[in-house]
Amino acid sequence: MNLETERQDRIQQQETEDQQKKALQAQASQVQSEIKQHQAKVNQLERELKETNDDYYQLGQQKDRLKEIVQEAKATNKRLEEELEKEVKENQCLKEAQNKTNKQLFDKFKELRLTKKLANEERIALQQIINDQTKKYQEESQERELEHRKKMEHLMLLQVADRKIAH
């Protein structure tokens, strides 16, 4: 019986070992499945990390390009500001020169207008003098003519009186 017991013990032990083997194989299969899942996840994370690194690299390049663009824009703005400031100064100088020229022209205009006014006043004064002298001459001429008539009339009267006396 001993042999039989031993045999049964062995069979039982063999069955137990088989069950344990099956359980271990199932566990191994499950572990391999989990390992595959973890490996797939690791691979996915590595791809995502690579894509993220690529994106980060591209973002870095874009950032560098944007920095260059901003620097160029700043340089352009500074140049335009300097040109604008230069133009403002030139415009101010032109405005001052124009104002000076305008003042000179206005002063010359006032001088010419004053000269014309004086010339006009002189012309009017000379015209008045001529008119006055002409009027005075006419009055004197009329007075002389009147005096001459009186003298002629007086002379005629004297001649008539002389004739009367002589007759």
Secondary structure, DSSP 8 states (H G I E B T S, - for coil): -HHHHHHHHHHHHHHHHHHHHHHHHHHHHHHHHHHHHHHHHHHHHHHHHHHHHHHHHHHHHHHHHHHHHHHHHHHHHHHHHHHHHHHHHHHHHHHHHHHHHHHHHHHHHHHHHHHHHHHHHHHHHHHHHHHHHHHHHHHHHHHHHHHHHHHHHHHHHHHHHHHHHH-
